[in-house]
Amino acid sequence: MTLTIHTEENEQRELKLTIEVPEDRVQKAMRQTARKLAREVSVPGFRRGKVPYNVLVRRVGKEALRTETVDEMVQPIFEEALKQAALEIYGRPIFDDMEIDPLVLKFTIPLAPQVDLAGYRELRKEIEPVNITDEAVDEALEQIQIKHQQVESVDRPAEVGDIVAIGGRGELILVEEESDEAVTDVDVVDENGDQTEDDEEMDENYDDIIFDEENIDLLLDAEKLYLGAAFVDEIVGLSAGDEKSFIIAFPDDYKDEELAGKEADFEITMLDVKERELPALDDELAKLDGDYETLDELRTTVRERLETQAETEAKNQLIEGMISDMRADATLVYPPAAVEMEVDEMIDNFKQQVTRAGWEWDDYVQLQGNSEEALRDNFRESAIERLERQQVLRQFVLNEKLTVNEEDVTTAIEKRLESFDDNDDFKESMRSYFQSGYGFDMISSEVIMDKAYERMTAVLTGNAPDLEALAAAEEAAKLEAAEEE
């Protein structure tokens, strides 16, 4: 009683699956259902469980019996059809339709995305080496000084170098452009002829507000304060409790283009003046910050840390940049269900964030004046981008025959353990964590991303190994593994 299966793939990587079930199989299943019903239905003149099939059919109705039987057959029939046709599902299948007599089941099955990376091996890019300047190291050391600084409120006017607590507001001064048409004042009225209250909307243009704080600490350093030297000059000399209104003009070459060449009106209240004392940049600071004996040791560690951070950032930028370049030229075909799966994951992650913040999900959505379906629509564009980037990276890994083996994982684990303190019990605990479950997945992902980065670098510099040679090596490895088994 083999199933008759018809399949047809559409343009969106969806497989239309039609399953025709032999009638004798349905009749056999109906008799099994009837035997179960016979133990539950009372029929005059017959003991429970001993009701003849034809009598039971007349009692419950042939259509009702067939419908109940078919309902129980759908899932096992579907699973059997998948095995018989050797089909692999990428996402949640959709039950489209059913004909009861004869029994025909119709499904839509999402198939795995197809990705063609085209000529990605022709991509080229000059890769600049990571270079940490002495200035960057000095800035990092200054942050260490700041971490250990002493701050104390003082009863005197503010000076350059102090930390001040201020509150107030700063707003750009808008310059009205001349117009050839005369402008007259008019009252705004609603549809009933009543005057509306649009004061908030008209007066509060938040795009023009550049400073709005109740209490914020600022370092009076013209080179570091984002509001610049003119602002510092106005604040210097104020004592706690003083209020001041002033206008400052931002130069035409100001670093923030939105403020360049404009003026702003400030109303400021000085809340507190604090004097700070930075520790000297010497061996004592090194000992204060960690297990260092000299400033040179601290400086070396700082440089190494900055190099590691810069290398990680450069690595991520290279990977993300190449994924973008490959995606731009790639041909991707994927089912709509693939996007919905990404949206599902994004919604689930967002729900966890909301819950961790102490909200009930339904309450949060209602408070936002939104609906979960509207949120799904908002996430969809990001979901498409995330899906396509993931599929491009996956295809790159497949094309380049990149794999993770046991030796790779072991090496990565031991390297990770080197960063932990010399606590053998803790290290052993972490080793066990990385050898299974989420820890293993995390390490494996890091290994494959490291290999992807190395291969991307090779591709971009024109030094990638030949793809045919890689394929031959992969086939040889498979044959060797088969012989060992």
C-alpha positions in Angstrom: 0.0 0.0 0.0 2.6 2.4 -1.1 1.7 6.1 -1.2 1.5 7.9 -4.5 3.5 11.1 -4.2 3.6 14.1 -6.5 6.0 17.0 -6.0 6.4 20.4 -7.7 8.8 23.1 -6.7 7.9 26.7 -7.2 10.1 29.8 -7.6 10.3 30.5 -3.9 12.0 27.2 -2.9 8.7 25.7 -1.8 7.7 22.2 -2.6 4.1 21.5 -3.3 3.6 17.9 -2.0 0.5 15.9 -3.0 -0.1 12.5 -1.3 -2.6 10.0 -2.7 -3.5 7.4 -0.1 -4.7 4.0 -1.4 -8.4 3.4 -0.5 -7.8 -0.1 0.9 -5.4 1.6 3.5 -8.1 4.0 4.5 -10.7 1.2 4.8 -8.3 -0.7 7.0 -7.7 2.3 9.2 -11.5 2.9 9.4 -12.0 -0.6 10.8 -9.3 0.1 13.4 -11.1 3.3 14.4 -14.4 1.4 14.5 -13.0 -1.1 16.9 -12.0 1.7 19.3 -15.4 3.4 19.0 -17.1 0.0 19.7 -15.6 0.1 23.2 -17.0 3.5 23.8 -20.4 3.5 22.0 -23.5 1.8 23.5 -25.6 0.0 20.9 -28.8 -1.8 22.0 -28.5 -5.6 21.7 -24.6 -5.6 21.6 -22.0 -5.7 24.3 -19.4 -3.0 24.3 -16.5 -3.9 22.0 -18.6 -6.5 20.2 -20.5 -4.2 17.8 -20.2 -5.4 14.2 -18.5 -3.0 11.8 -21.6 -2.5 9.6 -23.8 -1.8 12.6 -21.3 0.7 14.0 -21.1 2.5 10.6 -24.9 2.9 10.5 -24.8 4.1 14.1 -22.1 6.9 13.8 -22.3 7.5 10.1 -19.9 6.6 7.4 -18.7 10.2 6.7 -18.1 10.8 10.5 -16.2 7.6 10.8 -14.1 8.4 7.7 -13.4 12.0 8.9 -12.2 10.8 12.4 -10.0 8.2 10.8 -8.5 10.6 8.3 -7.7 13.1 11.1 -5.6 10.6 12.8 -3.9 9.5 9.6 -2.6 12.9 8.5 0.5 13.2 10.6 1.8 9.6 10.2 1.0 9.7 6.4 2.9 12.9 6.1 6.0 11.6 7.9 5.9 8.4 5.8 5.7 10.4 2.6 8.8 12.4 3.7 10.8 9.2 4.1 9.4 7.6 0.9 10.3 10.6 -1.2 13.6 11.4 0.8 12.5 15.0 1.4 14.3 17.3 3.9 12.3 20.1 5.5 13.9 23.5 6.1 11.0 25.1 8.0 7.6 24.4 9.3 5.4 22.7 6.7 2.0 24.0 5.8 -1.1 21.8 5.5 -2.9 23.3 2.5 -5.8 21.1 1.7 -7.4 17.6 1.9 -9.8 15.6 -0.1 -11.6 13.0 2.0 -12.8 10.6 -0.6 -10.5 9.5 -2.2 -8.0 10.6 0.4 -5.6 13.2 -1.0 -3.4 15.4 1.2 -1.7 18.5 0.1 1.2 20.3 1.8 3.7 23.1 1.1 7.2 22.3 2.3 9.9 25.0 2.7 13.1 23.9 1.2 16.6 25.0 2.1 17.7 28.3 0.6 19.9 28.1 -2.5 22.8 30.5 -2.8 25.1 31.2 -5.8 28.0 33.4 -4.8 29.0 34.0 -8.4 32.5 35.3 -8.8 33.3 36.0 -5.2 36.9 34.7 -5.7 37.6 37.6 -7.9 37.1 40.1 -5.0 40.3 41.9 -4.0 41.1 44.3 -1.2 44.3 45.8 0.3 44.4 44.7 4.0 46.1 47.2 6.2 48.1 45.8 9.2 46.9 46.7 12.6 49.0 49.6 14.1 48.6 50.9 17.6 50.1 54.4 18.0 51.9 55.7 21.1 49.1 58.3 21.3 46.5 55.5 21.6 48.5 53.9 24.4 48.8 57.3 26.2 45.1 57.8 26.0 44.4 54.4 27.5 46.9 55.1 30.3 45.1 58.4 31.0 41.8 56.4 31.4 43.6 54.3 34.0 44.6 57.5 35.8 41.0 58.7 35.6 39.8 55.4 37.1 41.9 56.0 40.1 41.4 59.8 40.4 40.4 61.5 43.6 37.3 63.9 43.3 36.2 66.3 46.0 33.6 69.1 46.1 35.1 72.5 46.7 33.7 75.9 47.8 35.1 78.1 45.1 34.4 79.2 41.5 35.0 76.5 38.8 38.4 76.4 37.1 39.6 74.7 34.0 40.3 71.0 34.8 37.5 70.8 37.4 34.5 68.5 37.2 31.3 70.4 37.5 27.7 69.3 38.0 25.3 71.4 36.1 21.7 71.4 34.9 20.0 73.4 32.2 19.0 73.6 28.6 20.6 74.6 25.3 18.8 75.2 22.1 19.9 76.2 18.6 18.9 79.7 17.5 16.9 79.3 14.3 17.4 81.8 11.5 14.2 82.4 9.5 14.8 82.4 5.8 13.4 85.4 3.9 10.3 84.7 1.9 8.8 86.6 -1.0 5.3 85.8 0.3 3.9 87.6 3.3 3.2 85.5 6.3 0.2 86.3 8.5 -0.7 85.0 12.0 -3.6 82.6 11.8 -5.4 80.6 14.5 -5.3 76.9 14.0 -8.8 75.5 14.3 -10.2 72.0 14.2 -13.0 70.6 12.1 -15.6 72.1 14.6 -14.2 75.6 14.3 -12.6 75.5 17.7 -9.1 76.7 18.3 -6.6 73.9 18.9 -3.7 73.8 21.3 -0.6 73.1 19.3 1.8 75.0 21.6 3.8 72.0 22.5 4.1 70.8 18.9 5.0 74.3 17.7 7.3 75.4 20.5 9.1 72.1 21.3 11.1 71.2 18.3 13.4 68.6 19.9 15.7 68.5 16.9 16.9 72.0 18.0 17.6 71.1 21.6 21.2 70.2 22.0 21.5 70.1 25.8 18.8 69.2 28.3 20.0 67.8 31.6 18.9 68.0 35.2 22.2 67.0 36.7 25.3 66.0 34.7 29.0 65.9 35.5 31.2 67.6 32.9 35.0 67.9 32.8 36.0 71.5 32.0 38.5 70.6 29.3 38.0 72.4 26.0 39.6 69.6 24.0 37.4 66.8 25.4 34.1 68.5 26.2 31.8 68.0 23.2 30.4 71.5 23.5 33.8 73.0 22.9 36.0 75.9 24.3 33.3 78.6 24.1 31.1 76.6 26.5 34.0 76.0 28.9 34.8 79.7 28.9 31.2 80.5 30.0 31.2 78.0 32.8 34.6 78.8 34.3 34.1 81.2 37.2 30.7 80.0 38.2 30.2 78.8 41.8 27.6 76.3 43.1 24.2 77.9 43.0 25.0 80.4 40.2 22.7 80.7 37.2 23.8 82.0 33.8 22.3 82.6 30.4 24.6 82.9 27.4 24.9 82.4 23.7 27.8 80.6 22.0 28.7 80.4 18.3 30.0 77.1 16.9 32.8 77.7 14.3 32.2 76.8 10.7 34.7 73.9 10.9 33.1 72.4 14.1 33.5 68.6 14.3 29.7 68.1 14.5 28.4 69.2 11.1 24.9 69.7 12.5 26.2 72.4 14.8 28.9 74.0 12.6 28.3 77.7 11.9 25.3 77.9 14.2 24.5 79.6 17.5 22.9 78.2 20.6 21.2 79.8 23.6 22.0 78.2 27.0 20.4 78.6 30.5 22.7 76.9 33.0 22.6 76.3 36.8 25.8 75.3 38.5 25.0 72.6 41.0 28.5 71.6 42.3 32.2 72.3 41.7 34.5 69.3 42.1 38.3 69.4 42.2 40.0 66.3 40.9 43.5 64.9 41.5 44.9 62.5 39.0 47.5 60.0 40.2 51.0 60.3 38.7 51.8 58.2 35.7 54.5 56.1 37.5 55.2 52.6 38.9 52.9 53.3 41.8 49.9 53.6 39.4 50.9 50.4 37.8 50.9 48.6 41.1 47.5 50.2 42.0 45.9 49.1 38.7 47.0 45.4 38.8 49.7 42.9 39.2 52.5 45.1 37.7 55.8 46.2 39.2 56.6 49.0 36.8 54.9 51.5 34.5 56.6 49.8 31.5 54.9 46.5 32.3 51.5 48.3 32.5 52.3 50.1 29.2 53.2 46.8 27.5 50.0 45.2 28.7 47.9 48.1 27.6 49.5 48.0 24.1 48.9 44.3 23.8 45.3 44.7 24.9 44.7 47.5 22.3 46.3 45.4 19.6 44.0 42.5 20.5 41.0 44.7 20.4 42.1 46.3 17.1 42.8 42.9 15.5 39.4 41.6 16.6 37.7 44.7 15.2 39.6 44.5 11.9 38.8 40.9 11.6 35.1 41.5 12.2 35.1 44.4 9.7 36.8 42.3 7.1 34.3 39.4 7.5 31.3 41.7 7.6 32.6 43.7 4.6 33.2 40.6 2.5 29.8 39.2 3.4 28.3 42.4 2.1 30.3 42.3 -1.1 29.4 38.7 -1.7 25.7 39.3 -0.9 25.6 42.2 -3.4 26.5 39.9 -6.3 24.9 36.7 -5.0 21.7 35.1 -6.2 19.6 33.9 -3.3 16.4 32.0 -3.4 14.6 31.0 -0.2 11.1 30.3 1.0 9.0 32.9 2.9 9.0 30.5 5.8 12.8 31.2 6.2 12.1 34.9 6.8 9.3 34.0 9.3 11.7 31.8 11.2 14.1 34.7 11.5 11.3 37.0 12.7 10.3 34.3 15.2 13.8 34.2 16.7 14.0 38.0 16.8 10.6 38.3 18.5 11.6 35.6 21.0 14.8 37.4 21.8 12.9 40.7 22.2 10.4 39.0 24.5 13.3 37.8 26.7 14.7 41.4 26.9 11.3 42.7 27.9 10.8 40.0 30.5 14.2 40.6 32.0 13.3 44.3 32.3 10.4 43.3 34.5 7.5 43.6 32.0 4.8 41.2 31.1 4.9 40.8 27.3 1.2 41.5 26.7 1.4 44.6 29.0 4.4 45.9 27.2 2.9 45.5 23.7 -0.4 47.2 24.9 1.5 50.1 26.5 3.3 50.7 23.2 0.0 50.9 21.4 1.2 48.2 19.2 0.5 44.5 18.3 2.7 41.5 17.9 1.9 41.4 14.2 3.0 45.0 13.8 6.2 44.2 15.6 6.8 41.3 13.2 6.3 43.7 10.3 8.9 46.0 11.9 11.4 43.2 12.3 10.9 41.7 8.8 13.4 43.9 6.9 16.1 43.2 9.4 15.2 39.5 9.4 15.7 39.4 5.6 19.1 41.0 5.9 20.2 38.7 8.7 18.9 35.6 6.8 20.7 36.5 3.6 24.0 37.3 5.4 23.8 34.0 7.3 23.2 32.1 4.1 26.0 33.9 2.2 28.5 33.0 5.0 27.2 29.4 5.1 27.6 29.0 1.4 31.2 30.5 1.5 32.1 27.9 4.2 30.6 25.1 2.0 32.3 26.3 -1.1 35.7 26.6 0.6 35.4 23.2 2.3 35.9 24.6 5.7 35.3 22.2 8.6 35.9 21.9 12.3 37.5 18.7 13.7 38.2 17.4 17.2 41.8 18.7 17.1 40.6 22.2 16.2 38.3 22.3 19.1 40.8 20.9 21.6 43.4 23.5 20.5 40.8 26.3 20.8 39.8 25.2 24.3 43.3 25.0 25.6 44.0 28.5 24.2 40.9 29.8 25.9 41.9 28.2 29.2 45.3 30.1 29.1 43.4 33.3 29.9 42.1 31.9 33.2 43.8 32.1 36.6 46.0 29.2 37.7 43.2 27.4 39.4 43.3 23.8 38.2 39.8 22.9 39.5 38.2 25.9 37.7 40.1 25.2 34.5 38.9 21.6 34.5 35.4 22.7 35.1 35.6 25.1 32.1 37.2 22.4 30.0 34.2 20.2 30.6 31.9 23.1 29.8 33.5 23.7 26.4 33.5 20.0 25.5 29.7 19.7 25.3 26.4 21.6 24.9 26.4 25.3 24.4 30.1 25.7 25.3 31.0 23.3 22.5 28.8 25.1 20.0 30.4 28.4 21.0 34.0 27.1 20.6 33.1 25.4 17.3 31.6 28.6 16.0 34.7 30.6 16.9 36.9 28.0 15.2 34.9 28.1 11.9 34.8 31.9 12.0 38.6 32.0 12.4 39.0 29.7 9.4 36.5 31.8 7.4 38.5 34.9 8.2 41.8 33.3 7.2 40.3 32.1 3.9 38.6 35.5 3.2 42.0 37.1 3.7 43.5 34.7 1.3 40.7 35.3 -1.3 41.0 39.1 -1.0 44.8 39.0 -1.4 44.7 36.5 -4.3 46.3 33.7 -2.3 43.4 31.3 -1.9 43.9 27.6 -2.6 42.5 26.1 -5.8 38.9 25.0 -5.4 39.3 21.9 -7.4 42.2 20.9 -5.2 40.1 21.4 -2.1 37.3 19.3 -3.6 39.8 16.5 -4.4 41.2 16.6 -0.9 37.7 16.4 0.6 36.9 13.4 -1.5 40.1 11.7 -0.5 39.4 12.3 3.2 36.0 10.8 2.8 37.4 7.7 1.1 40.0 7.3 3.8 37.4 7.6 6.6 35.2 5.0 4.8 38.1 2.6 4.6 38.9 3.0 8.3 35.3 2.1 9.1 
